[in-house]
Amino acid sequence: MSSLFLRNLDEHLQLMQILGALDPQVQKAGQRLAAVLAAGGKIMFCGNGGSAADCQHLASELTGRFIKDRRPLAGLALTTDSSALTCIGNDYSFDDVFTRQVQGLGRAGDALIGISTSGNSANVLRAVEAAKTMGIYTLGLLGRDGGRLGALCDDGIVVPHGVTARIQEAHLLIGHTLCGLIEAEMGLGQ
């Protein structure tokens, strides 16, 4: 029997081989996100658990640097303000922790990326619903069959797998690709 690492690696490689089919959706999303930033908007991210960590990671690729040395871009992880999360969770509901931030910080012309391996996270669903009423472009990085978010988001990129760890690995690859596309579309860097 092979080691757990080799089994995980094999599962990962099998998934990576089918992700090429997502290229049109990834290209479209990269172009839309670059247009948001070029017009002076910002990209907000929300998700739970490992997806929350991906939000923070990808937002920092925008405000810091990804590949090219370029000006900072407006990326904001709605998952990192512990005071806002606990205040909203306590005074309202955990289902509202992202919605209230979107309503307070978001503006028409911005973008919201909701990351959910199930596509059914209640707080991400509510945030996307609020964003859509505000004229904010919504993109879902999703897993399995896309869940309810798949039909709700303006655009969805669905990793068709049932294992959360593999979906998250693919989300990071897709997120990094989006950052690279943004830089290329905007003609940024050296």
Contacts in CASP RR format, 6 or more apart in sequence:
PFRMAT RR
TARGET T0000
AUTHOR 0000-0000-0000
METHOD contacts of the structure
MODEL  1
MSSLFLRNLDEHLQLMQILGALDPQVQKAGQRLAAVLAAGGKIMFCGNGG
SAADCQHLASELTGRFIKDRRPLAGLALTTDSSALTCIGNDYSFDDVFTR
QVQGLGRAGDALIGISTSGNSANVLRAVEAAKTMGIYTLGLLGRDGGRLG
ALCDDGIVVPHGVTARIQEAHLLIGHTLCGLIEAEMGLGQ
2 10 0 8 1.000
8 165 0 8 1.000
11 163 0 8 1.000
11 166 0 8 1.000
12 166 0 8 1.000
12 169 0 8 1.000
15 159 0 8 1.000
15 161 0 8 1.000
15 166 0 8 1.000
15 169 0 8 1.000
15 170 0 8 1.000
16 170 0 8 1.000
16 173 0 8 1.000
18 160 0 8 1.000
19 159 0 8 1.000
19 170 0 8 1.000
19 173 0 8 1.000
19 174 0 8 1.000
22 157 0 8 1.000
22 158 0 8 1.000
22 159 0 8 1.000
22 174 0 8 1.000
25 155 0 8 1.000
25 156 0 8 1.000
25 157 0 8 1.000
26 157 0 8 1.000
26 174 0 8 1.000
26 177 0 8 1.000
26 178 0 8 1.000
26 181 0 8 1.000
27 181 0 8 1.000
28 155 0 8 1.000
29 139 0 8 1.000
29 155 0 8 1.000
29 156 0 8 1.000
29 157 0 8 1.000
29 178 0 8 1.000
29 181 0 8 1.000
30 178 0 8 1.000
30 181 0 8 1.000
30 182 0 8 1.000
30 185 0 8 1.000
31 181 0 8 1.000
31 185 0 8 1.000
32 111 0 8 1.000
32 137 0 8 1.000
32 139 0 8 1.000
32 155 0 8 1.000
33 43 0 8 1.000
33 111 0 8 1.000
33 137 0 8 1.000
33 139 0 8 1.000
33 178 0 8 1.000
33 181 0 8 1.000
33 182 0 8 1.000
34 181 0 8 1.000
34 182 0 8 1.000
34 185 0 8 1.000
34 186 0 8 1.000
35 185 0 8 1.000
36 42 0 8 1.000
36 43 0 8 1.000
36 109 0 8 1.000
36 110 0 8 1.000
36 111 0 8 1.000
36 137 0 8 1.000
37 43 0 8 1.000
37 62 0 8 1.000
37 73 0 8 1.000
37 74 0 8 1.000
37 182 0 8 1.000
37 186 0 8 1.000
38 185 0 8 1.000
38 186 0 8 1.000
39 109 0 8 1.000
40 74 0 8 1.000
41 74 0 8 1.000
41 107 0 8 1.000
41 109 0 8 1.000
41 110 0 8 1.000
41 111 0 8 1.000
42 74 0 8 1.000
42 75 0 8 1.000
42 76 0 8 1.000
42 106 0 8 1.000
42 107 0 8 1.000
42 110 0 8 1.000
42 111 0 8 1.000
43 59 0 8 1.000
43 62 0 8 1.000
43 73 0 8 1.000
43 74 0 8 1.000
43 75 0 8 1.000
43 76 0 8 1.000
43 110 0 8 1.000
43 111 0 8 1.000
43 112 0 8 1.000
43 113 0 8 1.000
44 75 0 8 1.000
44 76 0 8 1.000
44 77 0 8 1.000
44 78 0 8 1.000
44 101 0 8 1.000
44 102 0 8 1.000
44 105 0 8 1.000
44 106 0 8 1.000
44 110 0 8 1.000
44 111 0 8 1.000
44 112 0 8 1.000
44 113 0 8 1.000
44 136 0 8 1.000
45 54 0 8 1.000
45 55 0 8 1.000
45 56 0 8 1.000
45 58 0 8 1.000
45 59 0 8 1.000
45 75 0 8 1.000
45 76 0 8 1.000
45 77 0 8 1.000
45 78 0 8 1.000
45 79 0 8 1.000
45 112 0 8 1.000
45 113 0 8 1.000
45 114 0 8 1.000
45 115 0 8 1.000
46 52 0 8 1.000
46 55 0 8 1.000
46 77 0 8 1.000
46 78 0 8 1.000
46 79 0 8 1.000
46 98 0 8 1.000
46 101 0 8 1.000
46 102 0 8 1.000
46 112 0 8 1.000
46 113 0 8 1.000
46 114 0 8 1.000
46 115 0 8 1.000
46 123 0 8 1.000
46 124 0 8 1.000
46 127 0 8 1.000
47 54 0 8 1.000
47 55 0 8 1.000
47 78 0 8 1.000
47 79 0 8 1.000
47 98 0 8 1.000
47 114 0 8 1.000
47 115 0 8 1.000
47 116 0 8 1.000
47 121 0 8 1.000
47 123 0 8 1.000
47 124 0 8 1.000
48 79 0 8 1.000
48 116 0 8 1.000
48 121 0 8 1.000
48 123 0 8 1.000
48 124 0 8 1.000
50 168 0 8 1.000
51 114 0 8 1.000
51 115 0 8 1.000
51 116 0 8 1.000
51 117 0 8 1.000
51 121 0 8 1.000
51 141 0 8 1.000
51 168 0 8 1.000
51 171 0 8 1.000
52 77 0 8 1.000
52 79 0 8 1.000
53 79 0 8 1.000
54 115 0 8 1.000
54 141 0 8 1.000
54 168 0 8 1.000
54 171 0 8 1.000
54 172 0 8 1.000
54 175 0 8 1.000
55 77 0 8 1.000
55 78 0 8 1.000
55 79 0 8 1.000
55 80 0 8 1.000
55 113 0 8 1.000
55 114 0 8 1.000
55 115 0 8 1.000
56 77 0 8 1.000
56 79 0 8 1.000
56 80 0 8 1.000
57 172 0 8 1.000
58 77 0 8 1.000
58 113 0 8 1.000
58 175 0 8 1.000
58 176 0 8 1.000
58 178 0 8 1.000
58 179 0 8 1.000
59 75 0 8 1.000
59 76 0 8 1.000
59 77 0 8 1.000
60 77 0 8 1.000
61 176 0 8 1.000
61 179 0 8 1.000
62 72 0 8 1.000
62 73 0 8 1.000
62 74 0 8 1.000
62 75 0 8 1.000
62 179 0 8 1.000
62 182 0 8 1.000
63 72 0 8 1.000
63 73 0 8 1.000
63 74 0 8 1.000
63 75 0 8 1.000
64 72 0 8 1.000
66 176 0 8 1.000
66 179 0 8 1.000
66 180 0 8 1.000
66 183 0 8 1.000
67 179 0 8 1.000
67 180 0 8 1.000
67 183 0 8 1.000
68 183 0 8 1.000
68 188 0 8 1.000
68 189 0 8 1.000
68 190 0 8 1.000
69 189 0 8 1.000
69 190 0 8 1.000
70 183 0 8 1.000
70 188 0 8 1.000
70 189 0 8 1.000
70 190 0 8 1.000
71 188 0 8 1.000
73 182 0 8 1.000
73 188 0 8 1.000
76 105 0 8 1.000
78 97 0 8 1.000
78 98 0 8 1.000
78 101 0 8 1.000
78 102 0 8 1.000
78 105 0 8 1.000
78 127 0 8 1.000
79 85 0 8 1.000
81 101 0 8 1.000
84 97 0 8 1.000
84 100 0 8 1.000
84 101 0 8 1.000
85 97 0 8 1.000
88 96 0 8 1.000
88 97 0 8 1.000
88 100 0 8 1.000
88 101 0 8 1.000
89 96 0 8 1.000
89 97 0 8 1.000
92 100 0 8 1.000
94 123 0 8 1.000
95 122 0 8 1.000
95 123 0 8 1.000
95 126 0 8 1.000
96 123 0 8 1.000
96 126 0 8 1.000
97 123 0 8 1.000
98 123 0 8 1.000
98 124 0 8 1.000
98 126 0 8 1.000
98 127 0 8 1.000
99 123 0 8 1.000
99 126 0 8 1.000
99 127 0 8 1.000
99 129 0 8 1.000
99 130 0 8 1.000
101 127 0 8 1.000
102 112 0 8 1.000
102 127 0 8 1.000
102 130 0 8 1.000
102 131 0 8 1.000
102 134 0 8 1.000
102 136 0 8 1.000
103 130 0 8 1.000
103 134 0 8 1.000
106 131 0 8 1.000
106 134 0 8 1.000
106 136 0 8 1.000
107 134 0 8 1.000
107 136 0 8 1.000
108 134 0 8 1.000
108 135 0 8 1.000
108 136 0 8 1.000
109 135 0 8 1.000
109 136 0 8 1.000
109 137 0 8 1.000
110 131 0 8 1.000
110 136 0 8 1.000
110 137 0 8 1.000
111 136 0 8 1.000
111 137 0 8 1.000
111 138 0 8 1.000
111 139 0 8 1.000
112 127 0 8 1.000
112 128 0 8 1.000
112 131 0 8 1.000
112 136 0 8 1.000
112 137 0 8 1.000
112 138 0 8 1.000
112 139 0 8 1.000
113 138 0 8 1.000
113 139 0 8 1.000
113 140 0 8 1.000
113 141 0 8 1.000
114 124 0 8 1.000
114 127 0 8 1.000
114 128 0 8 1.000
114 138 0 8 1.000
114 139 0 8 1.000
114 140 0 8 1.000
114 141 0 8 1.000
114 149 0 8 1.000
114 153 0 8 1.000
115 124 0 8 1.000
115 140 0 8 1.000
115 141 0 8 1.000
115 142 0 8 1.000
115 171 0 8 1.000
116 124 0 8 1.000
116 140 0 8 1.000
116 141 0 8 1.000
116 142 0 8 1.000
116 143 0 8 1.000
116 149 0 8 1.000
117 142 0 8 1.000
117 143 0 8 1.000
117 144 0 8 1.000
117 164 0 8 1.000
117 167 0 8 1.000
117 168 0 8 1.000
117 171 0 8 1.000
118 143 0 8 1.000
118 144 0 8 1.000
118 146 0 8 1.000
118 147 0 8 1.000
119 125 0 8 1.000
119 142 0 8 1.000
119 143 0 8 1.000
119 144 0 8 1.000
119 146 0 8 1.000
119 147 0 8 1.000
119 148 0 8 1.000
119 149 0 8 1.000
119 150 0 8 1.000
120 147 0 8 1.000
120 148 0 8 1.000
120 149 0 8 1.000
121 149 0 8 1.000
124 149 0 8 1.000
125 148 0 8 1.000
125 149 0 8 1.000
125 152 0 8 1.000
128 138 0 8 1.000
128 140 0 8 1.000
128 149 0 8 1.000
128 152 0 8 1.000
128 153 0 8 1.000
129 152 0 8 1.000
131 137 0 8 1.000
131 138 0 8 1.000
132 138 0 8 1.000
132 152 0 8 1.000
132 154 0 8 1.000
137 154 0 8 1.000
137 155 0 8 1.000
138 152 0 8 1.000
138 153 0 8 1.000
138 154 0 8 1.000
138 155 0 8 1.000
139 153 0 8 1.000
139 154 0 8 1.000
139 155 0 8 1.000
139 156 0 8 1.000
139 157 0 8 1.000
140 149 0 8 1.000
140 150 0 8 1.000
140 153 0 8 1.000
140 155 0 8 1.000
140 156 0 8 1.000
140 157 0 8 1.000
141 156 0 8 1.000
141 157 0 8 1.000
141 159 0 8 1.000
141 171 0 8 1.000
141 174 0 8 1.000
141 175 0 8 1.000
142 149 0 8 1.000
142 150 0 8 1.000
142 156 0 8 1.000
142 157 0 8 1.000
142 158 0 8 1.000
142 159 0 8 1.000
143 158 0 8 1.000
143 159 0 8 1.000
143 160 0 8 1.000
143 161 0 8 1.000
143 162 0 8 1.000
143 167 0 8 1.000
144 158 0 8 1.000
144 160 0 8 1.000
144 161 0 8 1.000
144 162 0 8 1.000
144 167 0 8 1.000
145 158 0 8 1.000
145 160 0 8 1.000
146 156 0 8 1.000
146 158 0 8 1.000
149 156 0 8 1.000
150 156 0 8 1.000
150 158 0 8 1.000
157 174 0 8 1.000
159 166 0 8 1.000
159 167 0 8 1.000
159 170 0 8 1.000
159 171 0 8 1.000
159 174 0 8 1.000
161 167 0 8 1.000
161 170 0 8 1.000
182 188 0 8 1.000
183 189 0 8 1.000
END
